[in-house]
Amino acid sequence: MDDVTERPIARRVRTVLARGAAGTVGSGLLTRPLRSARVRDDGVIVLVVDVGGMSRDVGESGGLASAGGSATAEIVDRVCTGRCRRVGAGPSFAVDGRTGSTRCDDECAVVRGVVTIAGIVTASSPTRRRRLVAADGGSGSGGEAGALRLSEVRPLEISYLCADGAYVIARGELAAAAVDPIGVDEQAWLRRLGSDSALAARLALRSGHQIAGTDPWIVGVDSAGLDLSIGSVTGSRVIERLPFSRFCRDSGDLLAEIAALGG
């Protein structure tokens, strides 16, 4: 039987990468935006780096995401809970990291941790010009074409820093980890669940919390459970984990578990 209370760090990291994570890539003094990262089954990390705004000579001489050089990618494990949509249309930020028309504030965006990957670039494609398109259909970077480079990195160190501590993940462990089937679409699920304004309140009541004067909302969801943020009389907030009775493998499982939790 699956342990539904355990959230393996390797699975979390691979899921963060699989959902189109964005961040930064650094090599020496050079730092450029990371548009996406994914893990191959052999443990190699494939990065799509935005090298736009740099001349070809500068990019090559600096070794940024070029074969033979070292590179460090930093990816923030962040999601938008959808609360920003109460006051503005459209997403507050795209999954690829670019901002939209309305920015998330501290009551909407939730940061779980930071993934750091350091390694050696083993292969790199030529720089390619691409027009950047935001997740909402608009043009990114002012509508200008970006220069992208695809690089393969053999990781020497993979770490995940979160409120629970700092974790080091072995390359083989990350390669063997499965992508969470619900967590990979967490952004969409949070917005869908947040559209039912009464759901979070029902979940808080069923878990034994008083909700008078509070504003509970769902801030996380994966195959093992929900994360519920609940306000207190002091103005602070606590996050409570509501585990599912089973591991959810698809949307049907998830909806059934949420119905059972929310009554």
C-alpha positions as CSV (number, residue, x, y, z in Angstrom):
1,M,0.0,0.0,0.0
2,D,1.2,3.5,-0.8
3,D,2.2,5.7,2.1
4,V,0.0,8.7,1.4
5,T,1.6,10.8,4.1
6,E,5.1,10.7,2.7
7,R,6.2,13.3,0.0
8,P,9.5,12.1,-1.3
9,I,11.8,15.0,-2.1
10,A,13.1,13.4,-5.3
11,R,9.6,13.1,-6.6
12,R,8.9,16.7,-5.6
13,V,12.0,18.0,-7.5
14,R,11.3,15.9,-10.6
15,T,7.7,17.1,-10.6
16,V,8.8,20.8,-10.3
17,L,11.0,20.3,-13.3
18,A,8.4,18.4,-15.3
19,R,5.8,21.2,-15.1
20,G,8.0,23.6,-17.0
21,A,10.0,25.1,-14.2
22,A,11.8,28.4,-14.9
23,G,14.5,30.2,-13.0
24,T,18.1,31.3,-13.7
25,V,21.3,29.7,-15.0
26,G,24.6,31.0,-13.9
27,S,28.2,30.3,-15.1
28,G,30.9,32.5,-13.4
29,L,29.6,36.0,-13.4
30,L,27.0,35.5,-16.1
31,T,23.4,34.8,-15.2
32,R,20.6,34.3,-17.7
33,P,16.9,33.3,-17.5
34,L,16.1,29.6,-17.6
35,R,13.0,28.9,-19.6
36,S,12.5,25.3,-18.8
37,A,14.3,22.2,-17.4
38,R,13.5,18.5,-17.4
39,V,15.1,15.3,-16.3
40,R,15.9,12.5,-18.7
41,D,15.7,8.9,-17.5
42,D,19.5,8.7,-17.5
43,G,19.7,11.6,-14.9
44,V,20.9,14.2,-17.4
45,I,19.2,17.6,-17.0
46,V,18.1,19.3,-20.2
47,L,18.0,23.1,-19.9
48,V,16.5,25.7,-22.3
49,V,18.5,28.9,-21.6
50,D,17.6,32.4,-22.8
51,V,20.8,33.9,-24.0
52,G,19.1,36.8,-25.7
53,G,20.8,40.2,-25.4
54,M,24.3,38.7,-25.4
55,S,26.5,38.7,-28.5
56,R,27.5,35.3,-29.8
57,D,31.1,36.0,-28.8
58,V,30.3,37.0,-25.3
59,G,28.0,34.0,-24.8
60,E,30.6,31.5,-26.1
61,S,33.6,33.0,-24.3
62,G,31.8,33.2,-21.0
63,G,30.9,29.5,-21.4
64,L,27.2,30.1,-20.4
65,A,25.4,26.8,-21.0
66,S,28.2,25.8,-23.5
67,A,29.7,22.3,-23.7
68,G,32.6,21.8,-21.3
69,G,31.6,24.6,-19.0
70,S,30.1,24.5,-15.6
71,A,26.5,25.7,-14.9
72,T,24.3,26.2,-11.9
73,A,20.5,26.3,-12.3
74,E,18.3,27.8,-9.6
75,I,14.6,27.1,-9.8
76,V,12.0,28.4,-7.3
77,D,9.2,26.0,-6.5
78,R,6.4,28.5,-6.7
79,V,2.7,28.3,-7.5
80,C,-0.1,30.8,-7.8
81,T,-3.1,29.8,-5.7
82,G,-5.5,31.7,-8.0
83,R,-6.6,34.3,-5.4
84,C,-5.2,37.1,-7.5
85,R,-7.9,36.3,-10.1
86,R,-10.5,37.7,-7.7
87,V,-9.3,41.2,-8.5
88,G,-7.9,40.9,-12.0
89,A,-8.3,38.8,-15.1
90,G,-5.6,36.5,-16.4
91,P,-2.8,34.7,-14.6
92,S,-0.6,36.6,-12.3
93,F,2.5,34.9,-13.7
94,A,3.1,32.2,-16.2
95,V,4.6,28.8,-15.4
96,D,7.6,29.9,-17.3
97,G,8.3,32.7,-14.8
98,R,7.2,35.7,-16.9
99,T,4.8,38.1,-15.2
100,G,1.3,38.9,-16.5
101,S,-0.9,41.9,-16.1
102,T,-1.5,41.3,-12.4
103,R,1.2,40.3,-10.0
104,C,0.7,37.9,-7.1
105,D,1.2,39.3,-3.7
106,D,2.2,37.4,-0.5
107,E,-1.4,36.2,0.0
108,C,-1.5,34.5,-3.4
109,A,1.9,33.2,-4.5
110,V,3.2,30.3,-2.4
111,V,6.9,29.4,-2.4
112,R,7.7,25.9,-1.2
113,G,11.4,25.7,-1.8
114,V,14.3,26.3,-4.2
115,V,15.9,23.6,-6.4
116,T,19.6,24.1,-7.2
117,I,21.4,22.0,-9.8
118,A,25.1,22.3,-10.3
119,G,27.0,20.3,-13.0
120,I,29.0,20.2,-16.2
121,V,27.5,21.0,-19.6
122,T,28.1,17.9,-21.8
123,A,26.3,19.1,-24.9
124,S,24.9,22.4,-26.2
125,S,22.9,23.4,-29.3
126,P,23.7,26.4,-31.4
127,T,21.9,29.6,-30.4
128,R,18.5,29.7,-31.9
129,R,16.2,32.7,-32.4
130,R,12.7,32.2,-31.1
131,R,9.8,34.5,-30.5
132,L,8.8,34.2,-26.8
133,V,5.2,33.7,-26.2
134,A,3.7,34.1,-22.7
135,A,1.3,31.4,-21.2
136,D,-1.7,33.7,-21.7
137,G,-1.1,33.9,-25.4
138,G,0.6,37.3,-25.4
139,S,4.2,38.0,-26.5
140,G,7.0,37.7,-24.0
141,S,9.9,40.1,-23.6
142,G,8.0,42.9,-25.4
143,G,7.2,40.7,-28.3
144,E,10.9,40.5,-29.3
145,A,12.5,37.3,-30.5
146,G,14.6,35.6,-27.9
147,A,17.8,33.7,-28.4
148,L,17.5,30.2,-26.8
149,R,20.1,27.5,-26.3
150,L,19.4,23.9,-25.4
151,S,22.0,22.4,-23.1
152,E,22.5,19.0,-21.4
153,V,24.0,19.1,-17.9
154,R,25.5,16.2,-16.0
155,P,24.5,17.1,-12.5
156,L,27.2,16.9,-9.8
157,E,24.9,18.2,-7.0
158,I,21.2,18.5,-6.8
159,S,19.6,20.1,-3.7
160,Y,16.2,21.2,-2.5
161,L,15.9,23.9,0.2
162,C,12.6,24.3,2.0
163,A,11.1,25.1,5.4
164,D,11.7,21.5,6.5
165,G,15.4,21.7,5.8
166,A,18.0,21.2,3.1
167,Y,18.1,18.0,1.1
168,V,20.6,16.6,-1.3
169,I,19.2,14.3,-4.0
170,A,21.4,11.8,-5.8
171,R,21.4,11.9,-9.6
172,G,20.2,8.2,-9.8
173,E,17.4,8.9,-7.2
174,L,16.1,11.8,-9.2
175,A,16.2,9.8,-12.5
176,A,14.3,7.0,-10.9
177,A,11.7,9.2,-9.2
178,A,8.2,9.3,-10.8
179,V,6.5,12.6,-11.7
180,D,3.5,13.2,-9.4
181,P,0.4,12.8,-11.8
182,I,-1.5,15.5,-9.8
183,G,1.3,17.8,-8.8
184,V,2.5,18.3,-12.3
185,D,-0.8,20.1,-13.0
186,E,-1.0,21.7,-9.5
187,Q,-1.3,25.3,-10.9
188,A,-4.4,24.4,-12.8
189,W,-5.9,22.4,-10.0
190,L,-5.4,25.2,-7.5
191,R,-7.3,27.6,-9.7
192,R,-10.0,25.1,-10.3
193,L,-10.5,24.3,-6.6
194,G,-10.2,28.0,-5.7
195,S,-13.2,28.7,-7.9
196,D,-15.4,27.1,-5.3
197,S,-15.2,29.7,-2.6
198,A,-16.8,27.5,0.0
199,L,-14.6,24.4,-0.4
200,A,-11.7,25.7,1.7
201,A,-14.1,26.7,4.5
202,R,-15.7,23.2,4.5
203,L,-12.3,21.5,4.6
204,A,-11.3,23.7,7.6
205,L,-14.5,22.9,9.4
206,R,-14.2,19.2,8.8
207,S,-10.6,19.3,10.1
208,G,-11.8,20.8,13.4
209,H,-11.0,24.5,12.8
210,Q,-13.1,27.5,13.6
211,I,-13.4,29.7,10.5
212,A,-15.1,32.8,12.0
213,G,-13.0,35.8,11.0
214,T,-10.6,33.7,9.0
215,D,-10.2,33.2,5.2
216,P,-9.0,29.7,4.6
217,W,-7.8,28.7,1.1
218,I,-6.1,25.7,-0.6
219,V,-2.4,26.5,-1.3
220,G,-1.2,23.0,-2.4
221,V,-2.4,19.8,-3.9
222,D,-0.6,16.6,-5.0
223,S,-1.4,12.9,-5.3
224,A,-1.1,12.4,-1.5
225,G,-3.1,15.3,-0.1
226,L,-4.1,19.0,0.2
227,D,-2.3,21.9,1.9
228,L,-4.8,24.2,3.6
229,S,-3.9,27.7,4.8
230,I,-5.9,28.9,7.7
231,G,-5.8,32.3,9.4
232,S,-5.6,32.8,13.2
233,V,-6.8,35.5,15.5
234,T,-3.3,36.9,15.7
235,G,-3.3,37.6,12.0
236,S,-0.8,34.8,11.2
237,R,-1.5,31.8,9.1
238,V,-0.8,28.1,9.5
239,I,-0.7,25.5,6.8
240,E,-2.3,22.1,7.6
241,R,-1.7,19.0,5.6
242,L,-4.9,17.1,4.8
243,P,-3.8,13.6,3.6
244,F,-5.9,11.5,1.3
245,S,-6.9,8.0,2.1
246,R,-5.2,6.7,-1.0
247,F,-2.7,7.8,-3.6
248,C,-4.5,9.6,-6.4
249,R,-3.4,8.5,-9.9
250,D,-5.8,10.6,-12.0
251,S,-8.4,13.4,-11.8
252,G,-11.2,10.9,-10.9
253,D,-9.3,9.7,-7.8
254,L,-8.6,13.3,-6.8
255,L,-12.2,14.6,-7.1
256,A,-13.4,11.6,-5.1
257,E,-10.9,12.3,-2.3
258,I,-11.8,16.0,-2.2
259,A,-15.5,15.1,-2.0
260,A,-14.8,12.8,0.9
261,L,-12.7,15.4,2.7
262,G,-15.2,18.3,2.2
263,G,-18.3,16.3,2.9
